[in-house]
Structures are given as structure tokens and as C-alpha cells.
Amino acid sequence: MNEIKHTPLPWVVTTDGAIFPASSNDLLADTFPMLEGGQIANAEFIVRACNAHYGMLAMLKDILATEDLWIKSREKAKFDRIRAAIAQATLSQTTNTNKGN
């Protein structure tokens, strides 16, 4: 298994959209103010996705490991989607582009 290099989970969101680890007061990220409260929704989405990531990834891998060949052949499209989701969840999302310019 790959070594986890990020701040330990779970993370939490403050009422102003800042993201902190639940175990400390060390700021992880802050969201920019947006119209109509979008910053809170974005921060909550980030935290929900991060906190659920490893559990969902493990569940998908368990499903993929089924030994039932009949199910695998009958549900090939679903198993292909599971493989694609696992691939997307395990790829680095870091880019070298500067979106601020």
C-alpha cells in the first residue's frame, strides 16, 4: 500500500469555509469568498470527498476482487466503471499550471 503523505483524516470545515484536521488547529486550506455561499459548499464537498476516499476505494477494490465470474461477465460495464473509478482515485491530480494568471 502507498504511504499516505497528506494530513491525517478526518478533516472538518469551519463556518467561514476554512479546512482543518479534526485533531488540531493547523489550517489546511481556506476557500475564497464567493457569491451566495459557494465557498462553504466547496469546502464541505472537499472535506466529504477526502474523508470518504479510503473507505470507498477499499469497497470498490473488494467488489472488483469478486470471484464470481458469472457476475463479472454479466456486469462487465459496471466492473469497467469500477476500474476507471479506482484509476481516477489513485492518480495524482497535481498539475504544473498556474491557474492564477
A tleap script that builds the chain and sets N, CA, C and O, in Angstrom:
source leaprc.protein.ff14SB
mol = sequence {
  NMET ASN GLU ILE LYS HIE THR PRO LEU PRO
  TRP VAL VAL THR THR ASP GLY ALA ILE PHE
  PRO ALA SER SER ASN ASP LEU LEU ALA ASP
  THR PHE PRO MET LEU GLU GLY GLY GLN ILE
  ALA ASN ALA GLU PHE ILE VAL ARG ALA CYS
  ASN ALA HIE TYR GLY MET LEU ALA MET LEU
  LYS ASP ILE LEU ALA THR GLU ASP LEU TRP
  ILE LYS SER ARG GLU LYS ALA LYS PHE ASP
  ARG ILE ARG ALA ALA ILE ALA GLN ALA THR
  LEU SER GLN THR THR ASN THR ASN LYS GLY
  CASN
}
set mol.1.N position { 0.838 -1.184 0.000 }
set mol.1.CA position { 0.000 0.000 0.000 }
set mol.1.C position { 0.876 1.238 0.000 }
set mol.1.O position { 1.934 1.253 0.629 }
set mol.2.N position { 0.440 2.280 -0.705 }
set mol.2.CA position { 1.204 3.513 -0.768 }
set mol.2.C position { 1.183 4.231 0.571 }
set mol.2.O position { 0.198 4.189 1.309 }
set mol.3.N position { 2.286 4.885 0.861 }
set mol.3.CA position { 2.381 5.665 2.085 }
set mol.3.C position { 1.518 6.916 1.953 }
set mol.3.O position { 1.577 7.613 0.940 }
set mol.4.N position { 0.716 7.197 2.981 }
set mol.4.CA position { -0.126 8.388 2.981 }
set mol.4.C position { 0.752 9.581 3.321 }
set mol.4.O position { 1.427 9.583 4.351 }
set mol.5.N position { 0.748 10.607 2.454 }
set mol.5.CA position { 1.608 11.757 2.646 }
set mol.5.C position { 0.829 13.026 3.000 }
set mol.5.O position { 1.419 14.100 3.119 }
set mol.6.N position { -0.466 12.911 3.167 }
set mol.6.CA position { -1.260 14.097 3.498 }
set mol.6.C position { -1.561 14.129 4.993 }
set mol.6.O position { -1.261 13.184 5.722 }
set mol.7.N position { -2.147 15.213 5.427 }
set mol.7.CA position { -2.546 15.373 6.822 }
set mol.7.C position { -3.578 14.306 7.167 }
set mol.7.O position { -4.502 14.066 6.390 }
set mol.8.N position { -3.429 13.659 8.335 }
set mol.8.CA position { -4.370 12.595 8.707 }
set mol.8.C position { -5.835 13.060 8.703 }
set mol.8.O position { -6.146 14.202 9.042 }
set mol.9.N position { -6.697 12.159 8.318 }
set mol.9.CA position { -8.138 12.385 8.315 }
set mol.9.C position { -8.702 12.049 9.683 }
set mol.9.O position { -8.021 11.363 10.445 }
set mol.10.N position { -9.879 12.480 10.040 }
set mol.10.CA position { -10.808 13.283 9.258 }
set mol.10.C position { -10.465 14.775 9.313 }
set mol.10.O position { -9.753 15.252 10.196 }
set mol.11.N position { -11.013 15.481 8.321 }
set mol.11.CA position { -10.898 16.926 8.273 }
set mol.11.C position { -12.262 17.529 8.557 }
set mol.11.O position { -13.283 16.857 8.411 }
set mol.12.N position { -12.286 18.796 8.963 }
set mol.12.CA position { -13.543 19.492 9.259 }
set mol.12.C position { -13.531 20.863 8.589 }
set mol.12.O position { -12.479 21.392 8.230 }
set mol.13.N position { -14.731 21.424 8.430 }
set mol.13.CA position { -14.908 22.744 7.824 }
set mol.13.C position { -15.468 23.691 8.872 }
set mol.13.O position { -16.398 23.347 9.602 }
set mol.14.N position { -14.895 24.885 8.939 }
set mol.14.CA position { -15.442 25.910 9.838 }
set mol.14.C position { -16.576 26.638 9.136 }
set mol.14.O position { -16.781 26.461 7.935 }
set mol.15.N position { -17.308 27.448 9.873 }
set mol.15.CA position { -18.446 28.171 9.293 }
set mol.15.C position { -18.033 29.215 8.267 }
set mol.15.O position { -18.884 29.719 7.534 }
set mol.16.N position { -16.738 29.555 8.194 }
set mol.16.CA position { -16.284 30.511 7.188 }
set mol.16.C position { -15.558 29.829 6.023 }
set mol.16.O position { -14.979 30.517 5.182 }
set mol.17.N position { -15.576 28.495 5.958 }
set mol.17.CA position { -15.025 27.773 4.819 }
set mol.17.C position { -13.567 27.358 4.949 }
set mol.17.O position { -12.965 26.920 3.968 }
set mol.18.N position { -12.988 27.485 6.136 }
set mol.18.CA position { -11.617 27.023 6.342 }
set mol.18.C position { -11.624 25.522 6.632 }
set mol.18.O position { -12.571 25.004 7.224 }
set mol.19.N position { -10.571 24.833 6.216 }
set mol.19.CA position { -10.471 23.382 6.400 }
set mol.19.C position { -9.331 23.086 7.355 }
set mol.19.O position { -8.205 23.543 7.161 }
set mol.20.N position { -9.639 22.309 8.400 }
set mol.20.CA position { -8.683 21.937 9.436 }
set mol.20.C position { -8.729 20.428 9.659 }
set mol.20.O position { -9.758 19.800 9.408 }
set mol.21.N position { -7.618 19.833 10.130 }
set mol.21.CA position { -7.719 18.451 10.601 }
set mol.21.C position { -8.531 18.458 11.898 }
set mol.21.O position { -8.424 19.389 12.696 }
set mol.22.N position { -9.337 17.424 12.104 }
set mol.22.CA position { -10.154 17.356 13.314 }
set mol.22.C position { -9.299 17.292 14.571 }
set mol.22.O position { -9.760 17.650 15.655 }
set mol.23.N position { -8.060 16.841 14.434 }
set mol.23.CA position { -7.200 16.627 15.594 }
set mol.23.C position { -6.344 17.837 15.974 }
set mol.23.O position { -5.618 17.786 16.966 }
set mol.24.N position { -6.418 18.934 15.194 }
set mol.24.CA position { -5.588 20.096 15.539 }
set mol.24.C position { -6.183 21.379 14.972 }
set mol.24.O position { -7.197 21.353 14.274 }
set mol.25.N position { -5.547 22.488 15.277 }
set mol.25.CA position { -5.965 23.793 14.764 }
set mol.25.C position { -5.062 24.270 13.637 }
set mol.25.O position { -4.993 25.469 13.371 }
set mol.26.N position { -4.367 23.351 12.971 }
set mol.26.CA position { -3.474 23.701 11.868 }
set mol.26.C position { -4.288 23.861 10.583 }
set mol.26.O position { -4.865 22.893 10.087 }
set mol.27.N position { -4.333 25.073 10.048 }
set mol.27.CA position { -5.095 25.345 8.830 }
set mol.27.C position { -4.541 24.529 7.669 }
set mol.27.O position { -3.344 24.579 7.387 }
set mol.28.N position { -5.410 23.779 6.995 }
set mol.28.CA position { -5.025 23.016 5.806 }
set mol.28.C position { -5.283 23.816 4.540 }
set mol.28.O position { -4.443 23.863 3.641 }
set mol.29.N position { -6.443 24.440 4.475 }
set mol.29.CA position { -6.830 25.179 3.284 }
set mol.29.C position { -7.917 26.176 3.649 }
set mol.29.O position { -8.632 26.018 4.638 }
set mol.30.N position { -8.016 27.179 2.845 }
set mol.30.CA position { -9.075 28.166 3.019 }
set mol.30.C position { -9.698 28.398 1.654 }
set mol.30.O position { -8.999 28.372 0.641 }
set mol.31.N position { -10.984 28.620 1.618 }
set mol.31.CA position { -11.663 28.855 0.360 }
set mol.31.C position { -11.867 30.350 0.164 }
set mol.31.O position { -12.049 31.094 1.127 }
set mol.32.N position { -11.837 30.776 -1.078 }
set mol.32.CA position { -12.031 32.180 -1.387 }
set mol.32.C position { -13.507 32.533 -1.273 }
set mol.32.O position { -14.369 31.730 -1.630 }
set mol.33.N position { -13.799 33.724 -0.780 }
set mol.33.CA position { -15.211 34.136 -0.709 }
set mol.33.C position { -15.848 34.131 -2.092 }
set mol.33.O position { -15.251 34.566 -3.076 }
set mol.34.N position { -17.073 33.627 -2.139 }
set mol.34.CA position { -17.822 33.573 -3.392 }
set mol.34.C position { -19.216 34.107 -3.128 }
set mol.34.O position { -19.650 34.196 -1.980 }
set mol.35.N position { -19.907 34.457 -4.183 }
set mol.35.CA position { -21.285 34.890 -4.046 }
set mol.35.C position { -22.156 33.709 -3.616 }
set mol.35.O position { -21.888 32.563 -3.977 }
set mol.36.N position { -23.182 33.999 -2.854 }
set mol.36.CA position { -24.200 33.027 -2.459 }
set mol.36.C position { -23.647 31.838 -1.679 }
set mol.36.O position { -24.191 30.739 -1.781 }
set mol.37.N position { -22.578 32.029 -0.903 }
set mol.37.CA position { -22.093 30.985 -0.011 }
set mol.37.C position { -21.417 29.808 -0.667 }
set mol.37.O position { -21.282 28.761 -0.034 }
set mol.38.N position { -20.991 29.928 -1.897 }
set mol.38.CA position { -20.350 28.824 -2.594 }
set mol.38.C position { -19.082 28.329 -1.930 }
set mol.38.O position { -18.728 27.159 -2.077 }
set mol.39.N position { -18.388 29.196 -1.198 }
set mol.39.CA position { -17.143 28.776 -0.562 }
set mol.39.C position { -17.394 27.704 0.487 }
set mol.39.O position { -16.599 26.771 0.606 }
set mol.40.N position { -18.464 27.809 1.243 }
set mol.40.CA position { -18.780 26.802 2.262 }
set mol.40.C position { -19.122 25.477 1.583 }
set mol.40.O position { -18.648 24.421 2.002 }
set mol.41.N position { -19.937 25.534 0.545 }
set mol.41.CA position { -20.314 24.310 -0.180 }
set mol.41.C position { -19.080 23.644 -0.779 }
set mol.41.O position { -18.956 22.420 -0.728 }
set mol.42.N position { -18.171 24.427 -1.345 }
set mol.42.CA position { -16.947 23.858 -1.910 }
set mol.42.C position { -16.093 23.217 -0.830 }
set mol.42.O position { -15.599 22.104 -1.012 }
set mol.43.N position { -15.912 23.900 0.285 }
set mol.43.CA position { -15.107 23.355 1.380 }
set mol.43.C position { -15.742 22.072 1.922 }
set mol.43.O position { -15.035 21.100 2.187 }
set mol.44.N position { -17.068 22.060 2.088 }
set mol.44.CA position { -17.746 20.862 2.588 }
set mol.44.C position { -17.594 19.697 1.610 }
set mol.44.O position { -17.402 18.555 2.028 }
set mol.45.N position { -17.679 19.981 0.318 }
set mol.45.CA position { -17.508 18.936 -0.694 }
set mol.45.C position { -16.094 18.356 -0.639 }
set mol.45.O position { -15.920 17.138 -0.685 }
set mol.46.N position { -15.099 19.213 -0.541 }
set mol.46.CA position { -13.706 18.757 -0.438 }
set mol.46.C position { -13.529 17.855 0.773 }
set mol.46.O position { -12.934 16.783 0.665 }
set mol.47.N position { -14.032 18.274 1.912 }
set mol.47.CA position { -13.872 17.504 3.144 }
set mol.47.C position { -14.630 16.183 3.078 }
set mol.47.O position { -14.102 15.152 3.493 }
set mol.48.N position { -15.874 16.196 2.557 }
set mol.48.CA position { -16.628 14.933 2.421 }
set mol.48.C position { -15.888 13.958 1.525 }
set mol.48.O position { -15.773 12.777 1.852 }
set mol.49.N position { -15.385 14.443 0.395 }
set mol.49.CA position { -14.672 13.571 -0.546 }
set mol.49.C position { -13.404 13.011 0.078 }
set mol.49.O position { -13.123 11.818 -0.042 }
set mol.50.N position { -12.649 13.854 0.735 }
set mol.50.CA position { -11.400 13.392 1.362 }
set mol.50.C position { -11.672 12.403 2.481 }
set mol.50.O position { -11.012 11.368 2.568 }
set mol.51.N position { -12.636 12.709 3.338 }
set mol.51.CA position { -12.923 11.829 4.469 }
set mol.51.C position { -13.469 10.476 4.021 }
set mol.51.O position { -13.257 9.477 4.708 }
set mol.52.N position { -14.161 10.421 2.895 }
set mol.52.CA position { -14.747 9.167 2.403 }
set mol.52.C position { -13.832 8.401 1.458 }
set mol.52.O position { -14.095 7.235 1.164 }
set mol.53.N position { -12.777 9.022 0.983 }
set mol.53.CA position { -11.936 8.468 -0.079 }
set mol.53.C position { -11.463 7.039 0.190 }
set mol.53.O position { -11.724 6.149 -0.619 }
set mol.54.N position { -10.787 6.805 1.284 }
set mol.54.CA position { -10.173 5.494 1.516 }
set mol.54.C position { -11.209 4.398 1.748 }
set mol.54.O position { -11.001 3.262 1.322 }
set mol.55.N position { -12.312 4.711 2.408 }
set mol.55.CA position { -13.366 3.722 2.602 }
set mol.55.C position { -14.022 3.321 1.296 }
set mol.55.O position { -14.268 2.139 1.057 }
set mol.56.N position { -14.307 4.299 0.448 }
set mol.56.CA position { -14.926 3.989 -0.842 }
set mol.56.C position { -13.961 3.250 -1.759 }
set mol.56.O position { -14.364 2.333 -2.475 }
set mol.57.N position { -12.696 3.640 -1.743 }
set mol.57.CA position { -11.703 2.957 -2.567 }
set mol.57.C position { -11.568 1.492 -2.141 }
set mol.57.O position { -11.500 0.607 -2.994 }
set mol.58.N position { -11.528 1.230 -0.845 }
set mol.58.CA position { -11.434 -0.144 -0.346 }
set mol.58.C position { -12.665 -0.954 -0.749 }
set mol.58.O position { -12.545 -2.118 -1.132 }
set mol.59.N position { -13.847 -0.343 -0.666 }
set mol.59.CA position { -15.077 -1.042 -1.038 }
set mol.59.C position { -15.074 -1.389 -2.524 }
set mol.59.O position { -15.457 -2.496 -2.903 }
set mol.60.N position { -14.648 -0.458 -3.359 }
set mol.60.CA position { -14.586 -0.730 -4.800 }
set mol.60.C position { -13.603 -1.849 -5.117 }
set mol.60.O position { -13.878 -2.702 -5.961 }
set mol.61.N position { -12.462 -1.847 -4.445 }
set mol.61.CA position { -11.473 -2.913 -4.662 }
set mol.61.C position { -12.022 -4.258 -4.212 }
set mol.61.O position { -11.753 -5.277 -4.849 }
set mol.62.N position { -12.787 -4.280 -3.124 }
set mol.62.CA position { -13.413 -5.520 -2.661 }
set mol.62.C position { -14.411 -6.044 -3.698 }
set mol.62.O position { -14.447 -7.242 -3.980 }
set mol.63.N position { -15.211 -5.153 -4.257 }
set mol.63.CA position { -16.179 -5.558 -5.286 }
set mol.63.C position { -15.445 -6.116 -6.499 }
set mol.63.O position { -15.837 -7.142 -7.054 }
set mol.64.N position { -14.379 -5.434 -6.905 }
set mol.64.CA position { -13.614 -5.856 -8.070 }
set mol.64.C position { -12.963 -7.223 -7.872 }
set mol.64.O position { -12.728 -7.950 -8.838 }
set mol.65.N position { -12.677 -7.564 -6.637 }
set mol.65.CA position { -11.998 -8.825 -6.326 }
set mol.65.C position { -12.948 -10.019 -6.268 }
set mol.65.O position { -12.523 -11.117 -5.909 }
set mol.66.N position { -14.213 -9.835 -6.609 }
set mol.66.CA position { -15.159 -10.938 -6.547 }
set mol.66.C position { -14.668 -12.109 -7.394 }
set mol.66.O position { -14.075 -11.919 -8.456 }
set mol.67.N position { -14.918 -13.284 -6.921 }
set mol.67.CA position { -14.510 -14.500 -7.621 }
set mol.67.C position { -15.616 -15.028 -8.529 }
set mol.67.O position { -15.416 -15.992 -9.269 }
set mol.68.N position { -16.785 -14.389 -8.467 }
set mol.68.CA position { -17.932 -14.863 -9.223 }
set mol.68.C position { -17.815 -14.419 -10.679 }
set mol.68.O position { -18.138 -13.279 -11.012 }
set mol.69.N position { -17.355 -15.317 -11.542 }
set mol.69.CA position { -17.144 -14.991 -12.942 }
set mol.69.C position { -18.446 -14.684 -13.674 }
set mol.69.O position { -18.453 -13.907 -14.628 }
set mol.70.N position { -19.553 -15.292 -13.232 }
set mol.70.CA position { -20.839 -15.028 -13.858 }
set mol.70.C position { -21.218 -13.563 -13.660 }
set mol.70.O position { -21.654 -12.899 -14.599 }
set mol.71.N position { -21.052 -13.064 -12.441 }
set mol.71.CA position { -21.363 -11.659 -12.169 }
set mol.71.C position { -20.428 -10.763 -12.969 }
set mol.71.O position { -20.867 -9.776 -13.557 }
set mol.72.N position { -19.139 -11.101 -12.994 }
set mol.72.CA position { -18.181 -10.271 -13.738 }
set mol.72.C position { -18.525 -10.202 -15.222 }
set mol.72.O position { -18.397 -9.140 -15.831 }
set mol.73.N position { -18.961 -11.312 -15.817 }
set mol.73.CA position { -19.282 -11.299 -17.246 }
set mol.73.C position { -20.608 -10.587 -17.500 }
set mol.73.O position { -20.744 -9.859 -18.483 }
set mol.74.N position { -21.573 -10.791 -16.629 }
set mol.74.CA position { -22.890 -10.170 -16.789 }
set mol.74.C position { -22.848 -8.668 -16.540 }
set mol.74.O position { -23.581 -7.912 -17.178 }
set mol.75.N position { -22.012 -8.241 -15.635 }
set mol.75.CA position { -21.940 -6.828 -15.238 }
set mol.75.C position { -20.632 -6.187 -15.691 }
set mol.75.O position { -20.070 -5.357 -14.976 }
set mol.76.N position { -20.141 -6.564 -16.870 }
set mol.76.CA position { -18.852 -6.077 -17.348 }
set mol.76.C position { -18.762 -4.550 -17.362 }
set mol.76.O position { -17.746 -3.990 -16.950 }
set mol.77.N position { -19.791 -3.885 -17.822 }
set mol.77.CA position { -19.766 -2.418 -17.893 }
set mol.77.C position { -19.606 -1.803 -16.501 }
set mol.77.O position { -18.889 -0.817 -16.331 }
set mol.78.N position { -20.271 -2.385 -15.518 }
set mol.78.CA position { -20.147 -1.867 -14.154 }
set mol.78.C position { -18.740 -2.105 -13.609 }
set mol.78.O position { -18.170 -1.234 -12.953 }
set mol.79.N position { -18.191 -3.271 -13.879 }
set mol.79.CA position { -16.833 -3.551 -13.419 }
set mol.79.C position { -15.822 -2.649 -14.131 }
set mol.79.O position { -14.822 -2.250 -13.536 }
set mol.80.N position { -16.079 -2.326 -15.400 }
set mol.80.CA position { -15.212 -1.388 -16.116 }
set mol.80.C position { -15.285 -0.005 -15.470 }
set mol.80.O position { -14.266 0.675 -15.352 }
set mol.81.N position { -16.482 0.416 -15.049 }
set mol.81.CA position { -16.633 1.711 -14.372 }
set mol.81.C position { -15.926 1.694 -13.020 }
set mol.81.O position { -15.340 2.700 -12.620 }
set mol.82.N position { -15.971 0.574 -12.318 }
set mol.82.CA position { -15.260 0.457 -11.039 }
set mol.82.C position { -13.763 0.593 -11.269 }
set mol.82.O position { -13.083 1.311 -10.536 }
set mol.83.N position { -13.241 -0.098 -12.292 }
set mol.83.CA position { -11.805 0.017 -12.605 }
set mol.83.C position { -11.424 1.459 -12.930 }
set mol.83.O position { -10.377 1.942 -12.499 }
set mol.84.N position { -12.272 2.139 -13.687 }
set mol.84.CA position { -12.000 3.533 -14.056 }
set mol.84.C position { -12.033 4.433 -12.817 }
set mol.84.O position { -11.209 5.338 -12.687 }
set mol.85.N position { -12.973 4.189 -11.918 }
set mol.85.CA position { -13.059 4.994 -10.692 }
set mol.85.C position { -11.829 4.782 -9.819 }
set mol.85.O position { -11.296 5.738 -9.255 }
set mol.86.N position { -11.376 3.547 -9.704 }
set mol.86.CA position { -10.169 3.254 -8.918 }
set mol.86.C position { -8.965 3.951 -9.547 }
set mol.86.O position { -8.145 4.536 -8.839 }
set mol.87.N position { -8.856 3.891 -10.861 }
set mol.87.CA position { -7.737 4.543 -11.542 }
set mol.87.C position { -7.760 6.051 -11.303 }
set mol.87.O position { -6.724 6.655 -11.028 }
set mol.88.N position { -8.926 6.648 -11.408 }
set mol.88.CA position { -9.036 8.089 -11.200 }
set mol.88.C position { -8.723 8.461 -9.747 }
set mol.88.O position { -8.091 9.486 -9.492 }
set mol.89.N position { -9.157 7.643 -8.809 }
set mol.89.CA position { -8.943 7.943 -7.396 }
set mol.89.C position { -7.499 7.766 -6.960 }
set mol.89.O position { -7.091 8.303 -5.930 }
set mol.90.N position { -6.727 7.022 -7.731 }
set mol.90.CA position { -5.350 6.757 -7.331 }
set mol.90.C position { -4.325 7.538 -8.145 }
set mol.90.O position { -3.128 7.436 -7.876 }
set mol.91.N position { -4.761 8.308 -9.122 }
set mol.91.CA position { -3.848 9.132 -9.910 }
set mol.91.C position { -3.622 10.472 -9.222 }
set mol.91.O position { -4.512 10.992 -8.549 }
set mol.92.N position { -2.441 11.017 -9.394 }
set mol.92.CA position { -2.151 12.349 -8.869 }
set mol.92.C position { -2.968 13.370 -9.630 }
set mol.92.O position { -3.077 13.286 -10.853 }
set mol.93.N position { -3.543 14.328 -8.934 }
set mol.93.CA position { -4.326 15.392 -9.553 }
set mol.93.C position { -3.537 16.696 -9.637 }
set mol.93.O position { -4.094 17.735 -9.993 }
set mol.94.N position { -2.250 16.650 -9.313 }
set mol.94.CA position { -1.424 17.844 -9.312 }
set mol.94.C position { -1.011 18.189 -10.735 }
set mol.94.O position { -0.611 17.320 -11.510 }
set mol.95.N position { -1.114 19.468 -11.065 }
set mol.95.CA position { -0.656 19.948 -12.370 }
set mol.95.C position { 0.365 21.049 -12.153 }
set mol.95.O position { 0.454 21.620 -11.067 }
set mol.96.N position { 1.123 21.339 -13.175 }
set mol.96.CA position { 2.131 22.380 -13.098 }
set mol.96.C position { 1.628 23.718 -13.615 }
set mol.96.O position { 2.404 24.668 -13.714 }
set mol.97.N position { 0.357 23.812 -13.944 }
set mol.97.CA position { -0.174 25.053 -14.472 }
set mol.97.C position { -0.503 26.006 -13.338 }
set mol.97.O position { -0.922 25.583 -12.261 }
set mol.98.N position { -0.315 27.278 -13.583 }
set mol.98.CA position { -0.649 28.306 -12.606 }
set mol.98.C position { -1.984 28.906 -13.022 }
set mol.98.O position { -2.040 29.690 -13.969 }
set mol.99.N position { -3.058 28.548 -12.327 }
set mol.99.CA position { -4.398 28.997 -12.681 }
set mol.99.C position { -4.634 30.448 -12.283 }
set mol.99.O position { -5.650 31.037 -12.654 }
set mol.100.N position { -3.694 31.033 -11.524 }
set mol.100.CA position { -3.869 32.404 -11.059 }
set mol.100.C position { -3.528 33.439 -12.100 }
set mol.100.O position { -3.790 34.621 -11.877 }
set mol.101.N position { -2.962 33.064 -13.212 }
set mol.101.CA position { -2.580 34.044 -14.245 }
set mol.101.C position { -3.608 34.158 -15.325 }
set mol.101.O position { -3.434 34.937 -16.263 }
savepdb mol mol.pdb
quit
